[in-house]
């Protein structure tokens, strides 16, 4: 797809220079840059804890066990003890 973009002169010159140093066309350089930016945006939008949550799956049974202990212990506490 063809499109027209307005890029500030200093940015354009630097992009063109880097593309030339890498031996690739400016079009390829810009495409790579946009793809990298899009990838970083999608990773940033992902909640970090979501990536880690799957790694904690083995603790589910332990969490249930601890919650059960806490519930049984709190049932023994009289309301006046909280004041």
Phi and psi in radians as a Rosetta constraint file:
Dihedral C 1 N 2 CA 2 C 2 CIRCULARHARMONIC -1.737 0.35
Dihedral N 2 CA 2 C 2 N 3 CIRCULARHARMONIC 2.502 0.35
Dihedral C 2 N 3 CA 3 C 3 CIRCULARHARMONIC -2.651 0.35
Dihedral N 3 CA 3 C 3 N 4 CIRCULARHARMONIC 2.902 0.35
Dihedral C 3 N 4 CA 4 C 4 CIRCULARHARMONIC -2.032 0.35
Dihedral N 4 CA 4 C 4 N 5 CIRCULARHARMONIC 2.274 0.35
Dihedral C 4 N 5 CA 5 C 5 CIRCULARHARMONIC -2.147 0.35
Dihedral N 5 CA 5 C 5 N 6 CIRCULARHARMONIC 2.548 0.35
Dihedral C 5 N 6 CA 6 C 6 CIRCULARHARMONIC -1.767 0.35
Dihedral N 6 CA 6 C 6 N 7 CIRCULARHARMONIC 2.012 0.35
Dihedral C 6 N 7 CA 7 C 7 CIRCULARHARMONIC -2.058 0.35
Dihedral N 7 CA 7 C 7 N 8 CIRCULARHARMONIC 2.316 0.35
Dihedral C 7 N 8 CA 8 C 8 CIRCULARHARMONIC -0.948 0.35
Dihedral N 8 CA 8 C 8 N 9 CIRCULARHARMONIC 2.465 0.35
Dihedral C 8 N 9 CA 9 C 9 CIRCULARHARMONIC -0.890 0.35
Dihedral N 9 CA 9 C 9 N 10 CIRCULARHARMONIC -0.830 0.35
Dihedral C 9 N 10 CA 10 C 10 CIRCULARHARMONIC -1.074 0.35
Dihedral N 10 CA 10 C 10 N 11 CIRCULARHARMONIC -0.662 0.35
Dihedral C 10 N 11 CA 11 C 11 CIRCULARHARMONIC -1.183 0.35
Dihedral N 11 CA 11 C 11 N 12 CIRCULARHARMONIC -0.762 0.35
Dihedral C 11 N 12 CA 12 C 12 CIRCULARHARMONIC -1.045 0.35
Dihedral N 12 CA 12 C 12 N 13 CIRCULARHARMONIC -0.831 0.35
Dihedral C 12 N 13 CA 13 C 13 CIRCULARHARMONIC -1.091 0.35
Dihedral N 13 CA 13 C 13 N 14 CIRCULARHARMONIC -0.716 0.35
Dihedral C 13 N 14 CA 14 C 14 CIRCULARHARMONIC -1.170 0.35
Dihedral N 14 CA 14 C 14 N 15 CIRCULARHARMONIC -0.744 0.35
Dihedral C 14 N 15 CA 15 C 15 CIRCULARHARMONIC -1.093 0.35
Dihedral N 15 CA 15 C 15 N 16 CIRCULARHARMONIC -0.762 0.35
Dihedral C 15 N 16 CA 16 C 16 CIRCULARHARMONIC -1.119 0.35
Dihedral N 16 CA 16 C 16 N 17 CIRCULARHARMONIC -0.696 0.35
Dihedral C 16 N 17 CA 17 C 17 CIRCULARHARMONIC -1.133 0.35
Dihedral N 17 CA 17 C 17 N 18 CIRCULARHARMONIC -0.808 0.35
Dihedral C 17 N 18 CA 18 C 18 CIRCULARHARMONIC -1.137 0.35
Dihedral N 18 CA 18 C 18 N 19 CIRCULARHARMONIC -0.727 0.35
Dihedral C 18 N 19 CA 19 C 19 CIRCULARHARMONIC -1.050 0.35
Dihedral N 19 CA 19 C 19 N 20 CIRCULARHARMONIC -0.745 0.35
Dihedral C 19 N 20 CA 20 C 20 CIRCULARHARMONIC -1.131 0.35
Dihedral N 20 CA 20 C 20 N 21 CIRCULARHARMONIC -0.721 0.35
Dihedral C 20 N 21 CA 21 C 21 CIRCULARHARMONIC -1.089 0.35
Dihedral N 21 CA 21 C 21 N 22 CIRCULARHARMONIC -0.610 0.35
Dihedral C 21 N 22 CA 22 C 22 CIRCULARHARMONIC -1.448 0.35
Dihedral N 22 CA 22 C 22 N 23 CIRCULARHARMONIC -0.174 0.35
Dihedral C 22 N 23 CA 23 C 23 CIRCULARHARMONIC 1.298 0.35
Dihedral N 23 CA 23 C 23 N 24 CIRCULARHARMONIC 0.551 0.35
Dihedral C 23 N 24 CA 24 C 24 CIRCULARHARMONIC -2.191 0.35
Dihedral N 24 CA 24 C 24 N 25 CIRCULARHARMONIC 2.814 0.35
Dihedral C 24 N 25 CA 25 C 25 CIRCULARHARMONIC -1.236 0.35
Dihedral N 25 CA 25 C 25 N 26 CIRCULARHARMONIC 2.642 0.35
Dihedral C 25 N 26 CA 26 C 26 CIRCULARHARMONIC -0.994 0.35
Dihedral N 26 CA 26 C 26 N 27 CIRCULARHARMONIC -0.675 0.35
Dihedral C 26 N 27 CA 27 C 27 CIRCULARHARMONIC -1.003 0.35
Dihedral N 27 CA 27 C 27 N 28 CIRCULARHARMONIC -0.786 0.35
Dihedral C 27 N 28 CA 28 C 28 CIRCULARHARMONIC -1.144 0.35
Dihedral N 28 CA 28 C 28 N 29 CIRCULARHARMONIC -0.708 0.35
Dihedral C 28 N 29 CA 29 C 29 CIRCULARHARMONIC -1.094 0.35
Dihedral N 29 CA 29 C 29 N 30 CIRCULARHARMONIC -0.812 0.35
Dihedral C 29 N 30 CA 30 C 30 CIRCULARHARMONIC -1.131 0.35
Dihedral N 30 CA 30 C 30 N 31 CIRCULARHARMONIC -0.713 0.35
Dihedral C 30 N 31 CA 31 C 31 CIRCULARHARMONIC -1.052 0.35
Dihedral N 31 CA 31 C 31 N 32 CIRCULARHARMONIC -0.804 0.35
Dihedral C 31 N 32 CA 32 C 32 CIRCULARHARMONIC -1.037 0.35
Dihedral N 32 CA 32 C 32 N 33 CIRCULARHARMONIC -0.773 0.35
Dihedral C 32 N 33 CA 33 C 33 CIRCULARHARMONIC -1.083 0.35
Dihedral N 33 CA 33 C 33 N 34 CIRCULARHARMONIC -0.774 0.35
Dihedral C 33 N 34 CA 34 C 34 CIRCULARHARMONIC -1.149 0.35
Dihedral N 34 CA 34 C 34 N 35 CIRCULARHARMONIC -0.732 0.35
Dihedral C 34 N 35 CA 35 C 35 CIRCULARHARMONIC -1.077 0.35
Dihedral N 35 CA 35 C 35 N 36 CIRCULARHARMONIC -0.744 0.35
Dihedral C 35 N 36 CA 36 C 36 CIRCULARHARMONIC -1.109 0.35
Dihedral N 36 CA 36 C 36 N 37 CIRCULARHARMONIC -0.740 0.35
Dihedral C 36 N 37 CA 37 C 37 CIRCULARHARMONIC -1.111 0.35
Dihedral N 37 CA 37 C 37 N 38 CIRCULARHARMONIC -0.759 0.35
Dihedral C 37 N 38 CA 38 C 38 CIRCULARHARMONIC -1.108 0.35
Dihedral N 38 CA 38 C 38 N 39 CIRCULARHARMONIC -0.673 0.35
Dihedral C 38 N 39 CA 39 C 39 CIRCULARHARMONIC -1.146 0.35
Dihedral N 39 CA 39 C 39 N 40 CIRCULARHARMONIC -0.726 0.35
Dihedral C 39 N 40 CA 40 C 40 CIRCULARHARMONIC -1.208 0.35
Dihedral N 40 CA 40 C 40 N 41 CIRCULARHARMONIC -0.597 0.35
Dihedral C 40 N 41 CA 41 C 41 CIRCULARHARMONIC -1.148 0.35
Dihedral N 41 CA 41 C 41 N 42 CIRCULARHARMONIC -0.771 0.35
Dihedral C 41 N 42 CA 42 C 42 CIRCULARHARMONIC -1.169 0.35
Dihedral N 42 CA 42 C 42 N 43 CIRCULARHARMONIC -0.602 0.35
Dihedral C 42 N 43 CA 43 C 43 CIRCULARHARMONIC -1.220 0.35
Dihedral N 43 CA 43 C 43 N 44 CIRCULARHARMONIC -0.654 0.35
Dihedral C 43 N 44 CA 44 C 44 CIRCULARHARMONIC -1.213 0.35
Dihedral N 44 CA 44 C 44 N 45 CIRCULARHARMONIC -0.632 0.35
Dihedral C 44 N 45 CA 45 C 45 CIRCULARHARMONIC -1.201 0.35
Dihedral N 45 CA 45 C 45 N 46 CIRCULARHARMONIC -0.455 0.35
Dihedral C 45 N 46 CA 46 C 46 CIRCULARHARMONIC -1.225 0.35
Dihedral N 46 CA 46 C 46 N 47 CIRCULARHARMONIC 2.317 0.35
Dihedral C 46 N 47 CA 47 C 47 CIRCULARHARMONIC -1.206 0.35
Dihedral N 47 CA 47 C 47 N 48 CIRCULARHARMONIC 2.237 0.35
Dihedral C 47 N 48 CA 48 C 48 CIRCULARHARMONIC -1.009 0.35
Dihedral N 48 CA 48 C 48 N 49 CIRCULARHARMONIC -0.604 0.35
Dihedral C 48 N 49 CA 49 C 49 CIRCULARHARMONIC -1.219 0.35
Dihedral N 49 CA 49 C 49 N 50 CIRCULARHARMONIC -0.394 0.35
Dihedral C 49 N 50 CA 50 C 50 CIRCULARHARMONIC -1.147 0.35
Dihedral N 50 CA 50 C 50 N 51 CIRCULARHARMONIC -0.697 0.35
Dihedral C 50 N 51 CA 51 C 51 CIRCULARHARMONIC -1.135 0.35
Dihedral N 51 CA 51 C 51 N 52 CIRCULARHARMONIC -0.576 0.35
Dihedral C 51 N 52 CA 52 C 52 CIRCULARHARMONIC -1.512 0.35
Dihedral N 52 CA 52 C 52 N 53 CIRCULARHARMONIC -0.402 0.35
Dihedral C 52 N 53 CA 53 C 53 CIRCULARHARMONIC -1.003 0.35
Dihedral N 53 CA 53 C 53 N 54 CIRCULARHARMONIC -0.695 0.35
Dihedral C 53 N 54 CA 54 C 54 CIRCULARHARMONIC -1.089 0.35
Dihedral N 54 CA 54 C 54 N 55 CIRCULARHARMONIC -0.502 0.35
Dihedral C 54 N 55 CA 55 C 55 CIRCULARHARMONIC -1.305 0.35
Dihedral N 55 CA 55 C 55 N 56 CIRCULARHARMONIC -0.193 0.35
Dihedral C 55 N 56 CA 56 C 56 CIRCULARHARMONIC -1.801 0.35
Dihedral N 56 CA 56 C 56 N 57 CIRCULARHARMONIC 0.092 0.35
Dihedral C 56 N 57 CA 57 C 57 CIRCULARHARMONIC -0.988 0.35
Dihedral N 57 CA 57 C 57 N 58 CIRCULARHARMONIC -0.609 0.35
Dihedral C 57 N 58 CA 58 C 58 CIRCULARHARMONIC -1.126 0.35
Dihedral N 58 CA 58 C 58 N 59 CIRCULARHARMONIC -0.249 0.35
Dihedral C 58 N 59 CA 59 C 59 CIRCULARHARMONIC -1.601 0.35
Dihedral N 59 CA 59 C 59 N 60 CIRCULARHARMONIC -0.002 0.35
Dihedral C 59 N 60 CA 60 C 60 CIRCULARHARMONIC -1.021 0.35
Dihedral N 60 CA 60 C 60 N 61 CIRCULARHARMONIC -0.832 0.35
Dihedral C 60 N 61 CA 61 C 61 CIRCULARHARMONIC -1.095 0.35
Dihedral N 61 CA 61 C 61 N 62 CIRCULARHARMONIC -0.666 0.35
Dihedral C 61 N 62 CA 62 C 62 CIRCULARHARMONIC -1.172 0.35
Dihedral N 62 CA 62 C 62 N 63 CIRCULARHARMONIC -0.678 0.35
Dihedral C 62 N 63 CA 63 C 63 CIRCULARHARMONIC -1.101 0.35
Dihedral N 63 CA 63 C 63 N 64 CIRCULARHARMONIC -0.755 0.35
Dihedral C 63 N 64 CA 64 C 64 CIRCULARHARMONIC -1.080 0.35
Dihedral N 64 CA 64 C 64 N 65 CIRCULARHARMONIC -0.744 0.35
Dihedral C 64 N 65 CA 65 C 65 CIRCULARHARMONIC -1.104 0.35
Dihedral N 65 CA 65 C 65 N 66 CIRCULARHARMONIC -0.796 0.35
Dihedral C 65 N 66 CA 66 C 66 CIRCULARHARMONIC -1.144 0.35
Dihedral N 66 CA 66 C 66 N 67 CIRCULARHARMONIC -0.729 0.35
Dihedral C 66 N 67 CA 67 C 67 CIRCULARHARMONIC -1.060 0.35
Dihedral N 67 CA 67 C 67 N 68 CIRCULARHARMONIC -0.685 0.35
Dihedral C 67 N 68 CA 68 C 68 CIRCULARHARMONIC -1.099 0.35
Dihedral N 68 CA 68 C 68 N 69 CIRCULARHARMONIC -0.748 0.35
Dihedral C 68 N 69 CA 69 C 69 CIRCULARHARMONIC -1.096 0.35
Dihedral N 69 CA 69 C 69 N 70 CIRCULARHARMONIC -0.773 0.35
Dihedral C 69 N 70 CA 70 C 70 CIRCULARHARMONIC -1.099 0.35
Dihedral N 70 CA 70 C 70 N 71 CIRCULARHARMONIC -0.753 0.35
Dihedral C 70 N 71 CA 71 C 71 CIRCULARHARMONIC -1.088 0.35
Dihedral N 71 CA 71 C 71 N 72 CIRCULARHARMONIC -0.768 0.35
Dihedral C 71 N 72 CA 72 C 72 CIRCULARHARMONIC -1.176 0.35
Dihedral N 72 CA 72 C 72 N 73 CIRCULARHARMONIC -0.637 0.35
Dihedral C 72 N 73 CA 73 C 73 CIRCULARHARMONIC -1.199 0.35
Dihedral N 73 CA 73 C 73 N 74 CIRCULARHARMONIC -0.730 0.35
Dihedral C 73 N 74 CA 74 C 74 CIRCULARHARMONIC -1.218 0.35
Dihedral N 74 CA 74 C 74 N 75 CIRCULARHARMONIC -0.416 0.35
Dihedral C 74 N 75 CA 75 C 75 CIRCULARHARMONIC -1.164 0.35
Dihedral N 75 CA 75 C 75 N 76 CIRCULARHARMONIC -0.449 0.35
Dihedral C 75 N 76 CA 76 C 76 CIRCULARHARMONIC -1.429 0.35
Dihedral N 76 CA 76 C 76 N 77 CIRCULARHARMONIC -0.294 0.35
Dihedral C 76 N 77 CA 77 C 77 CIRCULARHARMONIC -1.456 0.35
Dihedral N 77 CA 77 C 77 N 78 CIRCULARHARMONIC 2.237 0.35
Dihedral C 77 N 78 CA 78 C 78 CIRCULARHARMONIC -1.375 0.35
Dihedral N 78 CA 78 C 78 N 79 CIRCULARHARMONIC 2.554 0.35
Dihedral C 78 N 79 CA 79 C 79 CIRCULARHARMONIC -0.991 0.35
Dihedral N 79 CA 79 C 79 N 80 CIRCULARHARMONIC -0.619 0.35
Dihedral C 79 N 80 CA 80 C 80 CIRCULARHARMONIC -1.192 0.35
Dihedral N 80 CA 80 C 80 N 81 CIRCULARHARMONIC -0.361 0.35
Dihedral C 80 N 81 CA 81 C 81 CIRCULARHARMONIC -1.227 0.35
Dihedral N 81 CA 81 C 81 N 82 CIRCULARHARMONIC -0.314 0.35
Dihedral C 81 N 82 CA 82 C 82 CIRCULARHARMONIC -1.428 0.35
Dihedral N 82 CA 82 C 82 N 83 CIRCULARHARMONIC -0.271 0.35
